[in-house]
Amino acid sequence: MRRKLGLLLASVALAAFGFPAVANAAEPNPVVFVHGYSGSASNWTAAEAQFRLSGYSDSQLHSFEYDWSQSNERSAAELAGYVDNVLAETGADKVDIVNHSMGGLVSRWYMKELGGHTDVGHWASLAGANQGTTSASTCLQNASCREMTPGSDFEEQLNSGDRTPGDSEYATWYSACDGVIIPYTNTRVTGADNNRTTCTTHIGFLSDTSTLGEVVDFLEA
């Protein structure tokens, strides 16, 4: 929103001196929200409200819901189909992805291993389990948790080679007060813009207005 306001003011100023007006700011990409372990689309209610305040319409906001107990590889394949549907529905060339916790694994597998990066402009990870978390040891009965364990075959493949493929922009937000991603620095991704926040809990990221504001700015950059 701040970027759009700046362009508008610049356009007015240039016109006053006889210069051509600045073209209208391009429509932002549709946003696909990807929840984490034991989550659902409803996790994004606060984020969607903040995005609306920043100028996004309901038709630009899409929350992907999946079976969080199944393999992240399967969830990533389902995400691929969901993104295809969003692109067809909106007519956009790309989407932006905002994820939380295990949603980082689902969305990164989609982008890195399934070639989804060609359809994603920006990828924003809030408290993502991008290099795994030792707390996954409490739910090893589920394939998703086994894959989320640091050093798993899934993690090793995901974090080998280029971790931020393509022309997509990548950013993460992490906090020492997370309490679920252990160690908390495992949210960071080599090659991404990694941002350490003040004391924010793992669930707190879903409604932290300061961080969500930074995410909106990142998507509009």
Beta strands, then each sheet from edge to edge (+ up, - down):
strand 1: 31-34
strand 2: 61-64
strand 3: 95-100
strand 4: 120-126
strand 5: 169-174
strand 6: 193-196
sheet 1: 2+ 1+ 3+ 4+ 5+ 6+
end
